[in-house]
Amino acid sequence: MSDGREQWKSKIGFILAAAGSAIGLGAVWKLPYVAGTSGGGAFFLIFLVFTLLLGTSLLLAEFIIGRKTQKPPIQAYKELAPGTLWYGLGILGIISSCLILSFYSVVGGWIITYFVRSLTGSLTDPATGDYGALFDSIISNHWEVGAAHLVFIIITILIVQGGIQKGIERASSIMMPSLFIIFIILVIRSLTLDGAMEGVAFFLQPDLSNVDGETILFALGQAFFSLSLGVSIMVTYSSYLGKQESLVRSASSIVGLSVLIALLSGLAIFPGVFAFGLEPNEGPSLIFTVLPAVFSEMAFGSVFLSLFLLLLLFATLTSAFSLLEIVVSSTAKNNPKRRRIAAWVGGISIFLIGVPSNLSYGILSDWHIFGDIFFNQVDFLVSNILLPIGAFLIAVFVPLKINRQDLKEELLRGSKLGTGFFQAWLIVIRYITPIAIMAAFLNVLGIW
Ligand code: TRP
């Protein structure tokens, strides 16, 4: 390309990296616990509808912005809407990404701790028995989880500072397929536990009488979170994509993979919850208490558990790379030295913002802000407020600032779909997405 910007080595590299950003703790850790606390099957159904309709359309919208401008978000918004405040959308994305990474890296640290402990076999040892108590004792061990948190951030920094192609692309192409395989093994074990079907029913049988405004807002937030939408990350990634690739095809693969992992994850967790007499609504610790129990029922369980945790760690890292990448690419342009500085300064600041989240499960557990611990409030603020706002603004921006002909050309290039698809997409972006997000907010605020 003329300005010598790096590009993805291959289309599959882009898909893997974008899917790598999408697939991570959102599907594996967050979805089960949020579904567990907000209505089970009804939540999952609403999440699916939002993902397939609004999520896919918004993913395409972010792709269009990135590929059309070939620039990172702030510069992209400036180019498309010169002289306006729309570049604030890029800044909002950076702030949201930092906040997400701040608690994301805490959970990344938990996974590292669990992984290290799994190597000694102490997590599947039947003598331990009570995995809930085990979680509590591990998590309140501040030095251990603090160190693991720091290690997680440092790995993220080291990979991001190396540049987009070498780091992210190479890593994703091995890790994602492996995670998928071990997930299938896990689901098979889970589904064959005694009492598994109760869990399947909880997860897949929607009981719509459980649904309230909050369920809808959470499902909306979860749909954006698990596709990495609303913070312009997908703008960043697609800005490295060649002009010839079909955006629609890439988006379908990413949404498909991500929904599949969410489904597998629910099918791995909920049968275990019911088979072991646990509660589905225990919150962020859910997978950490259920999975070791399921693995302990498996031949070579401790080996599989270690392998699973390792791959989950990789999936978590590929999402974390994307969160730090947006901060770095926005501040460093293409200068390698500035890239290194931005990665370290950004990464360490994010670590510091995350410390109170980490301590929320220990010495700060009594420190409540608006009635909940710091960790949960940061998660709530980002997932259910900032991401939907970002998504809303992107949905308004795209049809407003990019002309119809350009939109159509970017969207359909390289795909066999016709004008009908373009028009349907435009309706979803222009009307349905902003209205749905507004309605969810107004409803939760009690105004509508
Ligand atoms: N989508 C990732 C996950 O599900 C997390 C993530 C990465 C993210 N980048 C994001 C969430 C940007 C929201 C916005 O684990």
Boltz pocket constraint, residues with backbone or C-beta under 6 A from the ligand:
constraints:
  - pocket:
      binder: B
      contacts: [[A, 20], [A, 21], [A, 22], [A, 23], [A, 24], [A, 25], [A, 26], [A, 27], [A, 100], [A, 224], [A, 225], [A, 226], [A, 227], [A, 228], [A, 229], [A, 230], [A, 231], [A, 233], [A, 319], [A, 320], [A, 322], [A, 323], [A, 387]]
      max_distance: 6.0
